[in-house]
Amino acid sequence: MSGARADFLRHLKDERQLADNTVRAYERDLDELVGFLNEYLGRTDWRWGDPEVDRLALRSFLGWCARQGWSKRTAARKLAAVRSFFAFLHLEERIDTNPARTVRAPKLEKRLPGHLSGADVSVVFEHAETRAAENTLAGTRTLAALELLYGSGLRLAELHGLDLAGIDRAGRQMKVVGKGSKERIVPVTEAALIAVERYEPRRAEVVQPDEPALLVNPSGTRLSRRSIQSAVRGCFEQAAGARGLSTHALRHTFATHLLEAGADLLAVKELLGHVSLSTTQIYTHTTRDRLLAVYRNAHPRSE
């Protein structure tokens, strides 16, 4: 069992080139499946190709996930990992049939991504500008982070891994490394370039000689993801009273505001670095809601 699982994780990392965090998530999901099957089958000497490891056993695993108090979305994600694993085993001819192929995922409730309104964005940036005016490392750095997250729709990991040399000021663009170590070029706003220029003198005061990172901590090394998240959340809470939103909310806001302004869905997909258009389409729900509200408020016979 452990050999098949190790080969699958190696396949995810080396062949599919998934991010380390994603591979670790797959590993945790498979560990949970193994623990469940040990209890479900009442023994630990089973094999992946055994008749008892069937569709019913995997459906029971979904029931076990529900009993743990996990959401349907979490259970569906775990099932996706299990499906990928069994598909790998079947393709490698390590099992005769794929029992996960016909297991249906839980029906998910539609959940729109959290985002900020235009007014909230203005308030957040006014607060960040005020902090940056103090000319501290933290204040100027937070403003630069906000401008890049909202102006270019970056993921937290992409901003964390961004190097100073990755920003092309003349071309007003930058190179970021997204999911699966895939590089893409994204535009940079003039406001973001100004914020970075404002932050650079404070960075220069602390940065270590060979440190390439754009965002650095007081010790002069790359700022952690947790620190970026904390700074952005602090701005949300202090400026707009928006609790529970993460840095990802600015990525959602970026996409929503572009679509509401009439941007082409395929263009937004490329800017976000999505592989599938269906991933980008979730933002159209927000836009449809807005259009419906406009219609109901404006059309004389809408009620």
N, C-alpha and C positions, 0 to 999 in steps of 0.2 A: 504493500500500500504506500509506504513512505517513498519508495523508488518512483512510482508513477506520479505521485504528487510533486516530488522534486523535479522530475523531468518536465512536468506541466509548468511549474513556476519558472524554470529555466527557459522554456519556450516563450512565456509571456515577456520575460525580460530581454532575451537575446534576439528572438525572431520578430515578435510583435513590438518590441521596444517600448513597452509600457513603463510609466514612471515607477520609481521605487515604492512610493506610497500606495500606488494602485496594486502592485504585485503583493505588497504586505496585506492589503485588504483581501485579495483573493486567498492568500494563505490563511488568514483568520477565518474566513468563511468555510474553507475546507476543513480546518481544524474543528470547527463547530459541527460540521456534518459528520466527521469521524466520531466525535464524542457522542453525538446523537445516535448513530448507527450502533455503536458499542452497546448502548443501553437498550435500543430498540430490538436488536437481534439477540441480546443476552449473552454475547461472546465477543472476543476481540480478535479471533483468528479468521474472520471473514475476508473475502477478496472482492475487488470491485466488480468482477464478472460473475459473482455468485447469483443464483436465481432469486435469493431473498432480497438482494439490493435491486429492487424493482420500482416501478412507477408508484406503487402504493407506499413503499418506504419513503420515497422522496416527497410524496404528498404529506405523509406524516411528519416529515421534517418541517414543512411549511406550518403545520399545526403547532409543532413545538416552538417555532419562531414566534407565533402569535401568543403562546403561553408565557414567553419570556417578556411580554409587554412591548415587543418591537412593532413599529408601524408596518402597514402593508407595503409601503415604499421600501423599507429596509428589507423585508422578507423577499420582495421582488428582486432587489439587488443581489441578495444571497442566492436566489434561485438562478439568476443570470450567471453567476460565478460557477454554480454547480453544472449548469447546462454547458458552459464552455469547457469545463473539465471533462465531462463525459463525452462531448463531441471530440475532444482531443484523443481520449482513450479509444474511441471507436475508429477514428481516422488512422490511428497508429496500430489498429487491429489488436489491441490489448483486451477488448471486450467484444463479444459477438453482436450485441444489440445495445442501443443507446436508450436506457430507461427514462432519461430526463427529457427526451425530445417532445413527448406528448404531455408533460406536466404543465398545466396552465398556471400562469402567474396570478396573484391576487389582483382583483380589479382596483385600480388606483383612483383615488379622488383627484380631480384636477386642481392643481395648486399653482397659482401664479407666483412668479419670483418677486421677492420684496424689492422695492425700488423707491427712490425719493422723487417727490414732485419737483417741478422746476423752481417753485418758491423755496422748498427746503434746500435744494442745491445752492441757491443764492445765499441763503443764511449760513450754510456750512462753510462756503468759501469766504464769506465776509469774516466769519470767526477765525478761519485759518489765516487769512490775510492779516488780521489784527495780531495774532500770535507771531506770525513771520516778521512783522514790523519790529519786534523786540530783538531781532537779529541774533537769535540763539541757534545752536545746532538743531535742537528738537523742533523749534518752530518753523524754521525754513525747510527742514527735511520733511515735515508733515505736509506742508503746502505742496512741495514737489511731488510727494507720493499721491496726494489727492488729485492733483492736476493730471498725472499720468494714468491713474486708475480710471478717472471719469473721461478724460480727453481721448484716451486710446482704447478703453475697454479691456484693460489688462486683467488677467487672473493674478491672485496674490503670489503664486509661485513664479509667475513671469516677472513681476515687479521685483520680487526678492532676488531673482537670478540676474537681473539686469545690471550690466556693467556700464560704467561711464563712457567707455569707448564705443558702446553699442548705439549711442545716439548720434545720428547724422544731422547736425544742426543746419548745414547748408541745404540739405534735401528735405528737412523737416520730417524725418522719419527715423525709425529705430528698428533694430533686429532683436526679436525676443524668442525665447525657446519655450514652446508650449507643451501640451501633453504629448507623451510618446517621444520626447526630445525633438519634436518637429519645429524647425525654425520658420518664422514668417516675418515679413516686413509690415509695420503698421505706421500710420501717420502720427505725427506729434503736433499738438496745437502750439500756437505762438505763446499762449499763456503758460503752458508747461515748460517751454524752453526758457522763458523769463524766470519761472520759479526755480528751475535747475540752476540757472546762472546766479541767482540770488543765494542759493544754498551752497554753491561750490566753495566760496571762501571759508565758510564754517567747516566744510568737509576737509579742506586742505589743512586746517589747523590740527586735525586729529588723525587723519588717515595714515595707515602704515605704508611704508615705501612701495611694497609690491601688491597692495590690495586693489583689485580692479573694480570692486563693487561700487555702484552708484550710491546706495544708501548704506551708511556706516554708523556704528555706535560710537560712544565716547572713547572706546578703546581703539578705534580706528579700523575695526574689522567689519565684515558684512553684517548688517542689521538682521536680526532673526525675523522669521515670519510672525511669530507671536508679538514681537514689539511693533511691527507694522500694523498688525490687526488691532492692537491695543490703542495705538495713536489715532487710527481712523475711527474706531468706535467711540473714543473719547470725544472727538469732534462732533460726531452724530448726536451724542447724548447732551453735550454742553450747548451746542448751537441750535439743534432742531428738536431736541427732546425725543429723538428716535432711538428707542432701546431695542436691542435684539438684532439690529442690522450689522452685517459684517462688511468687510471690504468688497465682497462679491456683490453687494447691493449696488455699488457704483458701476460694476460691469453690467448688471441688469438695467440700471438707469441709463447708461450709455446706449444700449440696444433699444430700449423702449423709446427714448427721446428721438433717436434717429428714425425709427419707424413712424412715430407720431408726426414727424416733420416730412414724411413722404419718401424716406430712403427705400431703395430697392432691397427686398429680402435677401437676395443672393449676395448683394454687396455687403450687407450686415453680416451674413454668414462668413464671408471671407475675412472681414475685419475682426470677428470674434475668434477665428481659427477653428470653427466647428467642422467636423468631418461630414456630418449629415445635416441636410436642410431641416429635417424633422426636429433637431435639437434647437434650431433657431426659431422654428415656428411657434414655440410656446409664447414668444413675445408678442405675437399677433393677437393673442387673446386679450392682452392688455389694451392694445390699440382698438380692437373691436368694441370693447367695453366703453372706451372713450367715444368712439363714433356713435354708438347706440345712445349714449347720454346726450351727445350733441343733437342727434336726431329728435329725441324725445322732448328736448327743451326748445327746439327751433321749429319743428313742423307743426302747423296748426291743427292737424288731425291725427297726431301721433298717439293721443290718449284715447 
